[in-house]
Each structure stands twice: as structure tokens, then as C-alpha cells.
Amino acid sequence: MALLDGKIALVTGASRGIGVAIAERLAAEKAAVVISARTVEPGASQFAGSLTETLSSIRGTGGMAIAVAADLTKPADRVHLIEQSTKEFGPIDILVNNAAVTWFEPTATFNEHHYDVMFEVQVKAPVHLAQLVMPGMKERGRGWILNISSGASRHPQGPPDRMRGAGAGTIYGMCKAALERFTTGLAAEVWEDGIFVNVLSPSGPVATPGIIYHRLVPPGAEDRYEPVELMADAALALCSRDLTGRIAYSKPLLGNWIRTDGLTTP
């Protein structure tokens, strides 16, 4: 039996990159998947990828999915996303907060609008969506919330003079650190309700359109890229097992699991 047969999953930021891989992986395990993002049709963004293409990919391999467009900077869109998901498939069992909007600018001159958008999408939206799905999860006594983070959440290491160039990622790292603190705190609040809350980061850079656009991996260092499938497998592990309060990285997490007909603890 598939790991997620009968489960309803919602994945935000599912028009490209890690979000697509996670949505496809959950669908392959027979979850009914709601995919959401702002980009609905190909060519509507400067980046490749769209909800239409993700939907076609999932359905093309026999998966069950619907697409609900949402701008996560808008609370009304977040409410509509949950209402539409519930109307089409039923109450959400698995919430994957993957959506992110990022600018890399020095803090001293960071654009105020950029700051507001980043905090809204990467911090306030995950909190709000969790608030919207938790009542149903508590009622059923079961649920999973997975927040997608980054190694940028970790404090810079070493003397400041050796960290030149890292400052442009300060606001991004702050948002991810806030998301991780939210995750562990919420996990402690709701574990007695049977809700499992974790945060997952890739162990290395994944070749997403955003990573490539911001040139976060120098030319010639492409061997540093982590296959996106590792994040998808790690997400499946955290959305199907009774683990909670983890600040996890893909490779160490998967190193603790053995693949049989699914993912089981060794």
C-alpha cells in the first residue's frame, strides 16, 4: 500500500524547483495533492515553470492533483487556498510550506517593499496557513506540517573579515531562522494533538531557477548541486512518519532511513 493513500496534501511554491519535486513525490505515494503558486501558465514569469506544467506532470503519471493559484502576500488568498482545497479534496492532512520570494541586498539599503514581501511569504504565510489547517488536523487527531528552509538560517561562522559577501543574505537568513523557530515551537504546542511539525533544508544548493538566477553557485562548481530528488524523498519521510520538532537536512535525514517498500526507520 502506498504511504499516503487517502491523504490530502497541499504544497505551496509548486510551480518550479523543490516544490514541484515534493508535489510529484507525494502524488506518487497516492496523496491527492493541491499545488499552489502565483505562476499559472508557462511564460507568465521570468523563471521557467508553472502550475499548469506541474499539474500535467502529476496527472500524466497517474497522480491526483488540482491547482489553486494564490498570492501568499495576501491573507485573503491564503484563506481562499484552504477553502478551495477543502472544497475540492477535503480537509488538509499534509501542509508543505515551500513558497519563497527572495532578494539579496545589503541590510543598510534593503528595499522596504522587498523586506515586507519576503517576510509575508516566508514567515507570516506559513504561520497563517498552519492556523487554517490545524483545527481540522486536531479534529482528526493527525496531521503533518513541513516548512522548507535553508542553510542560510544558520549563523555565519568565523571572524567578520572572512565572511565578506555573506551580508546580502542577512534578511533571507533572518526569515528562515524565524521559520525554524516557529517550527520547533509549534511542534511542542501540538504534539499531543497528533500533529507533526518539522523543517527541512537541502544539504547543498539545489539547481532551482532562483539559485541559478542569483548565481549562488559559482560557474564551474556545478558539481556542488544536490539532486532535487533528495529533498523530495526527505519531505516524504517527514510527511509520513511520527517525527516532530526536527530541524532536518536532506542527506543526514535520509542517511537514517532504509528504503524498502517505503521509508522505514533502521
Summary of the structure (lengths in Angstrom):
residues: 266
radius of gyration: 17.7
end to end distance: 19.7
largest distance: 54.6
contacts: 902
relative contact order: 0.14
helix: 47%
strand: 15%
